[in-house]
């Protein structure tokens, strides 16, 4: 009988395990803690939507819709798409699920997203994002709050050094339209020398030429008209309020007048947190104000602003992390001791102590594994100890070992952990009561 070949993982996907998985979890846990500080409501979104949700919101002419979406026909012959991002689905839910009653709605989520693109460092075909949105708030203070939240997240992840907030304004509708017309006129004069993609974008989406990476386009982008020449007084005031708010919040920023968002529903603030620590893909977190998006999905005009960040990229900056250190290693010797050890484990864990029981190998190997796991306390139980109604409690930091009554064992463990600085005995005592 021939050996069955083990299937290979799909290109562009990854299995996350060990220290990398701990870094991934740390990013999610930190995001959850920060979003609660800012009182963002948690949302869970479907992994797939009707294709039109993304086609109408992201834009038919974007690479995401035209080249990168995972779309398929279901058994009812309806076109569905695995979500390539969160904003479109959140806006759809806002319109269909009655979320208007919570305006201004602050909402956050995280999970997998899917794009068929060339895999590279920090970029996969299935990857994960954290996402935060404020819907129904047209004031610049909403932009400031989201940016302050992002800045605090990066600080609490310990990766803020070397990350720069780049900021720009896209103006209001009139400002943007005037700028768009000027860009069409400017690039039309050199149309034949632009890349094929930019020639296609010229009439439909000229702002996207400004962020082209093609060397043929960069030659002309450098001298292209800037938004500042077309900003209305209202748009200038809005951007001034955002920058003043960031200064007041202590959020450092730098102006990047070439930073754009190509779709027509984007307004005012656009931003990216960037670093040179991820190679060519230097964007850590990005977003902007999208006041016109709800209308593209059939809703009433609704101001909104949001951002998203790739969890894998953030985890790469965080670096590999170890699992939580083991507080207590329970080492039973014999069946009766194993049964008693299970009860001890359950009680310790119920009161917030990280505990594990090792029941394989001789005493020397078990103690070695306890030390390798970073345990600071060992509880040793054997037939002799059970007969006397005691357990051996060993301080793995100082090396001291002594017998304690089984009835008082948990209190002695808590006390030793507290003396070692590994816990709060008073808190445990309250929880036990």
N, C-alpha and C positions, 0 to 999 in steps of 0.2 A: 504494500500500500504506500503510495507516494505521500510525502509530507505535505500538509496543507500550508500554503504560503500565507504568512501574516500580512494583512492589508496595511498599506502605508498611509500615513496621515495625508489629508488633502493639502495640496500646496497652498501656502498662505494662511494656514491655521497652525496653532501651536498648543501643546499640552503644557500647562504651567504647574510647577511642582516645587516643593522645597523652599529655599531662600527667596527665589523669584516669586513664588506664590505668597509668601509672607509679605514681601514688598507690595504686591498687588493688593492684598487684604489691608495693609496699612494705609494705602491711598484711599480705599473705599471707606474705611473706618474714620479716617480724618475728615473726609468729605462729609460723611453723615454727621459728625460732631459739629463741624462748622456750619452746615446748613441749618441745624437746629438752633445755633446761636443767633442766626439771622432770621429765624422763624419762617423758613421755606417749607411748604407742605410737600410731603413725599408723594410721588405718583409712580405707578407701574404701568408701562405702556405695552401694547401688543408688539410682537416681534415683526409682524407683517401687516401691511395696510393695502388698500386698493392702490394700484399703481398711480392713478390720477392724483392721489394725495401728494406724492413726491414730484410727479411731473409738473403739476401746477405750482407747487410751492418752491421747489428748487430751481425750476426753469428748464424748458425743453432743450435749450442751447448749451447747457452746462455739460461738462465731461461726466459728472456724476450720473445724470439722467441718460445721456446719449451713449455712454461707454461702460459705466461701472456698476449699474444697478443689477441685482439679482432678481429678475422678474420671471414669472411663470404663470401659466394658465392652470387654474384649479379644475376640479371635475365638473364644475358648472360653467366652464369656459370663461371665467372672469379673470382678468389680469391682476395678479397680486405681486407685491414686491417686498422682499426682506428689507427692513428699515436701513437706509444708509446714514441716517442721523435722527435726532430726537425732535427737533423743533416742529417739523411738519405734523407729526403725530400728535404732539401736545396741542398745537393750534386746532387740529381737527377735533380733538377731545373737548377743547374749550367751547367749540361751536355746537357739538352734538350732545355733550353730557351735562349741560347746564352749569358749567363752571363760571359763567358770567356773574353769578351771584356773589362770587368771592373777590370781584375786582376791587382794588388791584390785587391780582393773584400772583403770589410768589410760590413757584413750584420747582422741584428738583427731582432728578431721577438718575439712574445709572444702569448700564447693562450692555449686552453685545450689539454691535452694528455691523453691517456687511457691505463691502464694496469690492468689485472685481477690478483690482489694479495690480500693478507690478509689486510683488512683495519686496520690501527693503527694510533697513534697520528701523525698528520702532513702528513699522507699518505692516499690517496684515490684512487678509481678505475678510476674516472675522476678527474684529478687535472690540475694544470696550471703551465706552465713554462715560464721563460724568457730565451732567447738564444742569444748568440753572437758568430760569426764565422769570421775568416780571412782565405780566400781561395786563394791559389796561391802565398803565401809568405813562403819561406823556411827558412827565416832568424830568428835567435833567438829574434830579436827585436819585431817580431809579437807576440811571446809568452809574452814578457814583457808588451806590450801594452794591451793585453787582461787581464793580471793579474792586471795591474794598474787600468784598467777600473773596474774590479770586486771589487778591494779594495776600490776605490772611491765610488762605488755604496753602499757598506756596510756602509761606513762612512756617506754618505749623508742620508741613511736610519736611522742612529743613532744606529746601532746595531753592530758596529765593535768591541766594548769591549767584550772580552771573546771569540772572533772568531779568530782562528789560521789558517794561510795558511800553509798547509803541502805540501811539494814539493819533487818530485823524478824524476829521469831520467830513461827511458827504453832503452836508447842507440839507435844507428842506427840499420839497418837491420842485419848486421853481429854480432854486439854485442848481440842483442836480441836472435838471433838464437843460439849462443854459450851458452847463459844463459839458454835458453829453453832446450837445450840438457842436460845440467848439472842438471836441475830440474827433468827431466824425469829419469835420472839415480839415483838421490837421492831418489825420492819418490817411484821408482819401488822397491827399497830394502825393503820398508815397506808397499807395496801395500795392503796387506791383513788387515792391521790395520787402513787404511784410511776409511773415510765415503764412502757410496755408491756413492754419487755425485762426490767425488774427485777421486774415482777409475775410474769413467767414463770420467772425465776430463783429466786424466793423459796423455793419448796419444794425445787427440785433443786440449786441452787447459790448459796445466799444470800451467801457471801463475795464473789461477783463484783459484788454491788450496791455494795460498798465502793469499787470502782475505777470506777464508772460516771461518765461525763463529762456525763450529762444533768442540766441544772439542776434538774429536778424531783426528782431523787434526792439531789443534793448538799445540799439543805436538811436532809434527815434523816440523811445519812451523818455529818455533823459531830458528832452526839450519839449515834451508835451505840455499843453496848458494845465495849470493846477487849479484845484477847487477854490483856493483863496481868492482868485480873481472874479469869482462868480457868486460868492456868498452874500446872501441878503443880510440885513441888519438883524433880523430875528434869528437866523442861523448862527451868526457870529455871537449873539448873546447866549444862545443855547450852549455852544461850545465853550464859551467863557465860563458859564455856570458849572459845567462838568469839570473843567480844569481847576477852577477855584475850589470845588468840593473835594477833588482829589488832593489838592495841596492841604486843605484843612484836615483831611483824614490821614495825612502822612503817607500817601501813596505816590511813590516816585514814578514819573512818566517822561517820555520823550516824544516829540512830534515827528511823525512820519507822513509827509504830505502825499507820498505815493501809495499809501496803504488804502486799498479800495475794497468794495464789495460790488460785484458786477450787476446784480439783479435790481430791477427798478423799485422793488418794495423796500430796499434799505434806505435809511435816512440818518442824518446826523452822525452819531458816534460809531466809529469802527475801531477795533483794537486787537492787538495780538501781544501776548507775552512770549518773547523769543529768547533763545539761548544758542550759543555756539557749541554746546556740549553734546548735541545729538547729531552731529554731522550736517548733511545737507538739509535734513528735515528739522529745522530749528524752531518751529512753532510749538509751544508748550500748551497754550490755551488761547482761544480766539473767540470773538463774538462781535456783536454790534446791535444797533437799533434797527428793527424791521417793521416800521409803522404801517406798511402797505400790504403785509402778507395775508392778513385775515380776509381782505377783499378778494384775493386770488382764489381763496377757498370758499367763496360765496357768503362770507360774513360781513357784518358792518365794519366800517373803519375802526380799528382798534390799535392804539399804540402798544408797542412791545419791545423788549430788549432782552438779550440773553447771551450765554456763552457755553462752550463745550470744550472738553479736554480729553485727550486719549489717556486712559489709565495705564496702558503699557508704557507710554512715553514718560509719564510721571514716575512710574515704578523704576524705569531705567535710571532716572535722575536720583531717586531715593537710594538705589543700590540694594544689593541683596541683604536680607534681614533674617536673623535666626528666629526660630520658633520661641514662644514664651518659655523662660527657664522653668524647670521643674522645682517646685517648692519642697514637696515631700515624696520620698520613695518608700513605699511599703514593701517590705521583704518578708514574706511568710515562708516558713519551713514546715511543710506537712499539710495534709488536707484540712485538718481542723483550723490551723492557722490561716490557711487561704480563705476559708469561710469567714473567719473573724475579720480578716483583712478587707474583704469586700464591703462589710458594714462600715469599717473605718473609712475606706475610700469614699463611700457615698456621703458620709457625714462631713468629711473635709471639703469635698467638692460643693456640697450644698451651701457651705459657708465661705465660698470664694477662694479656696485654697487649690492651687494646681497640684494634683497628686496623681501618682501612677503606681501600679503594683507590678513588680517583677517576680515571676513565678517559674523561671527557667534557669538551669545551670546551677553551679555551686555558689556558695556564699561569696567567694572572691570575685567571681565573674559578675554577680549581681551588684555588688558594691562598686565595682569598676564601671558598670553601666550607669549606675546612679550618679557617680561623679562626672562621667562624660556628659550626662544630660543636664548638668548644672544644679543638681539637687543640693539643698542646704541642710536638709534634715532627712534622716533615715529612721524608720520604725521597723524594728526587727522582732518578728513573732515566731516562736517555735513551741513544740510540745511542752518543753520544760517551763517556758515563760507562762504559757496558758495554765499549766497546773498550779503555778504560784499566783495566778491572777495579775501578772505584770507584763510589760513589754519593755524591750530595750530601745531607748531613745538616743540616737547618736547625732551630735552636732558635726556635720561634715565640713564645716568651716574651721572650727577650732580643734576637732578631733575628740572632744569629750563624749563619753557614753555613760548612761546610768539607767537604772530600772525605775519605772513609774507604774503606779497602779492602773490597770485597764480602765477602771471607772473614771479616772481623771486624765486619761491619755490625751484626749482632744485639747483640753485646757493646757496641758504641758506643751503640746505641739504649737498651739497659738502663742504661748508665752515665749518659746524659743525662737519662733519666727519673728516675733516683735523685737526681741533683743538683738536679732541679727539685722534688723531694719528691713525685713521682707514683708511686714504687714502691720496692721493696726489692731492690737488686741482688744481695745475698747470697742471698735466697730464690730469685730467678730462676736464679742460678748452680747452686744445688743441684738445682732442678727440671730444668735442662738436663743435668746429669750423670746 
